[in-house]
């Protein structure tokens, strides 16, 4: 009887030791990161992210070609939430060339319960986020663009940017009983996108310098006439910009009223 008790406690002790060892090794294992040029990537556990991502059934590894990845990166755009409302591509053509092969290989090798985290160092700051595939779509969620982090756009002094879905893309919607809010930093994209997202000079565009000079002269004339427009017209355009942001629910009614008041006070 004593011998059986000793065996029982011995087995319990071994099991306890193995569990503790597994947990210790799992927590202490350093995250593997790959850095090349200005790009750093790492695989993050799906379980470490918020519930919106934890509940998804990830379709990994991702069968994506270098051409498809290049087209994905070329298509990603965002808009600055400022007076100018400038629309820009997230990645420059040179960034895309450097990033494409590494991102393609990383998604080809990603495990089922991992997401790919990326950081791209740019002259204006860090661009970072995660990418994964679910329900046949590529998901791009950005945490920061050019050093500017994403914040809730519904609060005053929130995020300074929002993504711009293109053809074949849409915002992710928060699925909850309380809200159906669009996530302005999370785009769901088709794997196949139109090839006209390619950027850069077209073939033969540099062969006719004379036309370029004439174009620049005409543009100078246009710019000189545009500068003669009244200040009131400029304020109307700025007011229209903020009105469009409110219609797109990028700002709330209170912030729109405040901006409208500020603009009206500046009219001479």
Secondary structure, DSSP 8 states (H G I E B T S, - for coil): -HHHHHHHHHHHHHHHHHHHHHHHHHHHS---EEEETTEEEEEEEGGGS-HHHHTS-B--S----HHHHHHHHHH-EEEE-SSS--EEESS-HHHHHHHHHHHHHHHHS--TTEEEEEEEEETTEEEEEEEEEETTEEEEEEEEETTEE---TTSTT--SEEEE--TTEEEEE---SS---EEEEEEEE-SS--GGG--S--TTTTS-HHHHHHHHHHHHHHHHHHTTS-HHHHHHHHHHHHHHHHHTTSS-HHHHHHHHHHHHHH--
